[in-house]
Amino acid sequence: MTGLTISEAEWQQQVIDLAHVHGWRVLHVRPAQNSRGDWRTPVAADGKGWPDLTLVRDRVLFAELKTNRGRLAPEQRRWLDALEAAGAEVAVWRPKDFPTVLDTLKRNRP
């Protein structure tokens, strides 16, 4: 599905399912509700902005998922830039990028 109104959560599940079909192991850190009822992702140090998915198969790939209109937060851009500078494969994927996502997940190490 590449609909323009898909939520980020639905898009994320589609990417995870597609990754599993193509043999990837996937890490996603889910938010948790604290005692005050606030939702937070439990990260420490510089963890804020870490990419949504860490995918491992024949290589490591870090993917930030956004809706077609979603924007990267500054912390997310800093992580993607740092990971890419260190030689990692990084991507920002939106539902409109489905053909690229499929090709990337099917493709073996470049």
C-alpha positions in Angstrom: 0.0 0.0 0.0 1.4 3.4 -0.9 -1.7 5.5 -0.1 -1.2 9.2 0.6 -3.1 9.0 3.9 -1.3 6.1 5.6 -0.2 6.7 9.2 3.4 6.4 10.2 2.6 3.4 12.4 0.9 1.6 9.4 3.8 2.5 7.2 6.3 1.2 9.8 4.5 -2.1 10.1 4.5 -2.5 6.3 8.2 -1.9 6.1 8.9 -4.3 9.0 6.7 -7.0 7.3 8.4 -6.4 4.0 11.9 -6.6 5.6 11.0 -9.9 7.3 9.8 -11.4 4.0 13.3 -10.5 2.6 15.2 -12.0 5.5 16.1 -8.9 7.5 16.3 -8.8 11.3 14.6 -5.6 12.5 15.0 -3.5 15.7 12.5 -0.8 16.6 12.4 0.8 20.0 8.8 1.4 21.0 7.7 4.2 23.2 6.5 3.3 26.7 4.1 5.1 29.1 5.6 6.5 32.2 3.9 6.8 35.6 2.6 10.3 34.7 0.9 8.9 31.6 3.4 10.5 29.2 4.7 8.5 26.3 8.5 8.4 26.0 11.0 6.3 24.1 13.4 5.0 26.7 16.8 6.2 25.4 19.7 7.8 27.2 22.7 9.9 26.4 22.4 11.0 22.7 19.6 8.6 21.9 17.0 11.2 21.0 16.4 11.1 17.3 17.8 7.6 16.7 16.4 6.1 13.4 13.1 4.3 13.6 14.4 1.0 12.3 17.8 -0.8 12.5 17.8 -3.5 9.9 20.4 -6.2 9.6 20.9 -8.9 6.9 24.0 -8.8 4.7 24.6 -5.3 5.8 23.3 -2.8 8.4 20.7 -0.2 7.3 19.2 2.6 9.4 15.8 3.8 8.3 13.8 6.8 9.4 10.2 6.5 8.5 7.9 9.4 7.8 4.5 10.0 6.3 4.5 11.6 2.9 4.3 15.0 4.5 6.3 14.3 7.7 9.5 16.2 8.4 12.8 15.2 10.0 13.5 16.7 13.4 16.9 18.2 13.8 18.0 15.3 16.1 17.0 12.8 13.5 18.9 14.6 10.8 22.0 14.7 13.0 21.9 11.0 13.7 21.4 10.1 10.0 24.3 12.4 9.0 26.6 10.9 11.7 25.7 7.4 10.7 26.3 8.1 7.0 29.6 9.9 7.8 30.7 6.7 9.6 29.9 4.6 6.5 26.5 3.3 7.4 23.7 2.9 4.9 20.9 5.3 5.8 17.5 6.1 4.4 14.4 8.3 4.9 11.5 6.3 3.6 7.9 7.6 2.9 5.0 5.6 1.5 5.5 7.3 -1.9 9.0 5.7 -1.9 7.6 2.2 -1.8 9.4 1.0 -5.0 12.7 2.2 -3.7 12.1 0.5 -0.3 11.2 -2.7 -2.0 14.3 -2.6 -4.2 16.5 -1.8 -1.3 15.2 -4.6 0.9 15.4 -7.1 -2.0 19.0 -6.1 -3.0 22.0 -7.8 -1.6 25.1 -5.8 -0.3 26.1 -3.2 -2.9 
